[in-house]
């Protein structure tokens, strides 16, 4: 069994076989009590591009999940002119030049420590390393004061705990789950609000104020970035490293910096950091040959859409319908994409500079939403 399949089966021993079985039923299939499942990349992109018919703010949509926790004005649960207006104000928040500089500054010390450990022949648990780095970056985004590695681990674990409350069948959180999530997010919102009020344009929260956001919008955005921005990169880098190692491609990418971005895209296709996306139907429509009606829940099986193109292959071209589908498409394409890429590139370059790398030990994680390694221990140097 390959390790990517093992990660999914360990994280979702019942839901993952069901998800893959649905892929064999055709491009679109209606499943009682689950919704209309889309398994085809072209049809998935069509759904995501139509923000009027397929929305995030109806029954069974992400709005049902996140509005009680984050409030009504975050990009995760908005549509229409309100969404477009907020999106326009946030458009300049994560420019490539800004996020490259932010990651270079914030990750300088952690990356230096990683380089020294690998150069010294130490065994490095890349999962733990990425939890600290992801916590460091998201802490900076929210406005936290600099903390210890344990502080950043704890921050990551808090986000992981909230996100792990979601399953394929989850339509809304229970009152107890909402209370647990708010206990984590409300104090972080207070920190974000303080940074927002300070108005320092060198900080993300200060930039939000300059861009015309209200305090409530900034708080909501901070919560959304916290929930969506930590696990994506933290889970991807160990899986990217393992895929390059297992496919025999690591030395090739280490020798050719121009291959790094294609390698990241191909790893994201295989790992699919957003395995499923939800929409609620507003109006009569068809997806492929399947009729949908108002109130239907559409479950875009992003993982099935992406894995239909085969196993990891560094030379695989991505057709237009597939292009970065794991980050969404159309009006809800991930706003934090530049930040995720900047952080991934920064760490991956450090790892590749220490090539050759060997995997000394690995273990799949249980009880997580995004499949990942519980432990991935690497060393620099040839295998003994």
N, C-alpha and C positions, 0 to 999 in steps of 0.2 A: 504494500500500500504506500503511495507517495505521501510525503509529509503534509502537503496542502490539504489533501482529502482527510488525513488524520486530524488536522486541526479543526476542520469543520465538524467531523463526526464527534470529536471530543467535546466541542462547545455545544453542539446541537444534535445529540444522538438520535432524536426522533424527528425533529423538524427538518434536518438536512436531507435525509433520505426521501422525505415527502417532497421537499422542494425539487430535488433532482428527478424524482418520479414524474412530477408535473411537467418538467421540461420535455419528457417523452410523449406527453399528451398532445403536443402541438404548440403553435405560436401563441395562442390565447385559449384559456380554459376557464370556465366558471366552476368554482369550488364552493359548495354549500358552507355557510358560516365563516368562510375565509374571504371570498370576494372573487373578482375577475383577475386572473393571474396572467401577466404578459411575460412571455419568454423569448421574444424576438427583439433584437436591438433596434431595427428600423421602426417597428411599431411602438416600442418604448419611447424612442425619441419623438415620434409623432404625438404621443400622449403628453410628454413633458413640454413640448413646444406650444401646446394648446392650453394656455392658462385660464381661459374662460370656461371651457367645458370640464376640464380636469383640474380640480383645485385642491389647495392645502387647507381650506377653511371650512369644510363640510363634515358630515358624519363619517366616522371611520378614517378621517384624514389626520395628518400630523397636528393640526390645530386642536383636535380633541385631546391629544396627549399633552401638548406643551403649554397651551394657553393657561390652564390652572396653575402652572408652575412659573412660567416666564412672563405672564401678562399678555395683553392683546396685541401689542405693537412690536413684534419681532418678525424678522423675515421668514422664520420657520412656519408661521401660521397666518400669513397675510396674502391677499390677492388684490387685483384691481389697481385703481389709481393710488390708494394708500401705499400699497407695496411698491409701485413704481416710483413714487415720490421718495420713500425712504431709501430705496435702492440707489436712486440718483444721488442722494446726499452722501451715501456711503461709498460711492464709486471710486473715490480717490483715497480711500482709507488704506488699502493694502496694495499700493503700487509696487512693481518689482524692485525699484530702486530702494524704496523705504524698507521692505521686508528683508532684502538682502543685507542692508545695513543693520537692521534690528537683530537679525540672527548672528551676524558677524560680531556684534557687540555683546549680546547676551550669552552666546554660546562659546565665546573665546576661551574662557577658563575651563569649562567642562570638556571641550574638545582637546585642549592642551593636555588635560589629565588623561583623557582617553588615549591620546598619542603616546604619552609617556608609559602608560601601562602596557600597551601593545608592544612598544619598542623594547620594554624590559622583559618581555616574554610572559607577562602575567596572563592568567585565564580571566576573561572579561565576560560577565553575564550581560549580553547586549539588551536583554529585555529590561533589566533593572536600570541600565544606563539610559535607555530611551525614556523610561518613566520619569527619571530625574530631569532629562533635557526637555521633554514635553511639558512637564510641570513648570520648569524654569521659563519657557517661552510664554505659556498661557498666563503664568503669574505676572509677567511683564505686561502682557496685553491688558489684563484686568486692572493692574495698578498696584499689585502687592509689593511691599518692600522686600528687598533681597532676604532670602532665608537660607536655611541649611538644606543639604540633600534630603534629609528626612522630612523636612517641611514640604518639599516638592513631591516626594513620593506620596505623602499623605494627600496632597492636593489632587494628584492623579487618581489615587484610589477612591477619593470622594466622587469624582466624575464617573469613574468606572462603575461604582455602585449604583448611581442613578441610571446610567444608560443600560445596565444589565437588568433593570426591571422590565425592559421591553422584550416581547417575544413576537412571533409571527401573528399570534391571535390577539395581541393586546390592542384594544380599541381606546381605552382610557385608563388612567391610573386610579387606584382605590384611594379613599381619603387618607389611609395610613401611608401609602406610597407618596402622595402629594405632600404630606406633612414631613416625611423624611427628606424629600427633595428640597423643600423650602428651607429646612433647617440647615442645609448645606449652602443653598444658593442665596438666601437673603443676606447673610454676612458678607458674601462675596460681592453682592450688589451694593452693599454699603461702602465697601472698599472702592468699587468702581465709581460710585457717586462722588466720593471724596476726591478721587483723581480727576474726575470730570469737572468738579467745582474749581479745582486748582488751575485748570485751563492751560497746563504746560503743553505746548504744541509738539514737544519732543516725545510725549507719551501718546498711546493709542486713544485713551479716554480724552485727553486734552484735544487731540485731533478731531474727535467726534463733536466736541463742543464748537470748534472752529468751523466744522462742516454743517452746523446748524441743527444738530440733534437736540432733543429735549433730554432732561436728566432721566426720565422714565425710559425713553428709547435707548439711551446709552446703557442703562442698567440691564434692559432686556437683551441688548446686543452682547453685552459682556457675558451674560448667562448662556446665550446661544453659542458664543465662541468657546466657552468653557466646556460645554457638553459635546460639541461637534469637533473641536480642534485639538483635543489631547490624544484621544485614542487613534485617530486616523494615522498620524505620523508615528506614534509610539509602537503601534502594531505593525506598521508597514516596514520599517527599517530592518527589524530582525527577519521578517519574511523575505524581503528583497535580498538580503545578504544570503539567506539560506537558498533561495532560488538560483542566485548566481553561482553559489558554491556547488549545488547539486547538479546544475546543468553544465558545469564546466566552463562557464562564461566569465567567471570573476576576473581571471588574469587578462582576458580580452578587454573588458571594460576598464580595468585598472590601467592598461596601456594606451587606451584611446578615450580621452575625456569627452569627446563628442558623442560617445555611446551612452553616457550616463542618463540623459533625459529619456532616450528611447527605452533604456532598461527600466527606468522608474515607471514609465507608462505601461510597459508590458507587465511588470510586476503588479501594478495596480489593476490591470485587466484580470490577471489570474487571481489575485487576492480579493479583489472587489471590496474596498473598504466600506461601501454602502451596499450590502448584499440585497436589500429590499428597499423600495421607495413606495410611499402610499399617496394616493389621490382619491378625492371624492368626486363623483360625477354630478354635474349640474347641467341638465338638459339631455335630450335624446342624441345618441351618437352610436357609432360602430367602431370597434377596434378589430382590425382584420375583418373576419366574417362574423364576429360576435356582437350582438346588439347590447348596449348598456343603457340604463335609464337613471333618472335623477335619484340620488341616494345610494347608488351602487358604490362599493368600495373597490378601487383598482389597486392591485398589488403588483408593482413592477418588480419582477424577479431579476434584478440587475445581475446577480451572480450567474443565473442561467443564460442571460443575454450575452454576457462576456465570455463564459466558458464554452459557449457553442463554437468558438473559434480555435479551440484546441489547447494543449498544454503550453507552458512557458517556452517561448522561442524568441530569442533576441532579434532575429531577422524577420519576424512576422510583421507585415504591414497592417496598419489599422484602417479599415474602410471608413468612409465619412460617417456612417450611421453609428459607428462604435466610438468615435473619438471622445475620449474622456467621459464616457457615459456614467462612470462611477461617481463623478462629481455633479451629475445632473445635466440639464440642458435647458435652453430657453430662459424664461424669466427667473428661474430659481437656480441657475448654475451657481455652484458654490462660491460665495464671496471670498472665502478664506483660501481658495486654491493657490494664489501666489505665495501666501505664507506657508502652507503645507509643503509646497515644492521647494521653497528656499530652505526650510528647516531640513527636509529630506536630503537635498543636495549637500548641505553643509556637513551633515554627519556622514553621508555616503562617501564624500571625498576623503574624509579623514580615515575611514575604514579602508578604502581602496589604496590609499597611500601606504598602508601597512601590509598590503598583499605580498605574498600569498597568505590567505587566512584558512584556518582549519576549524571545523566544528568539533569541539571536544565532548559536548553533551547537549542534549535538547529534550524538551518535554512539552507536551501540549497542555493548554490551559482549559480548565473546566469552569462552567458558570459565568461565561462572558458572552456579550452580544456579538462583538466582532471577534471571530476566531483568531487566536494568536498563540504564541509560545508562552508557556509559563516560565520557561528558562531556555536560553540559547547561549551556551558558553563557547566563546571563540578564543583562538590564539593566533598570533602572527607567526608565520614560518611554515616550512614544509612539514608534511606528516612524518611522524617518527617511523 
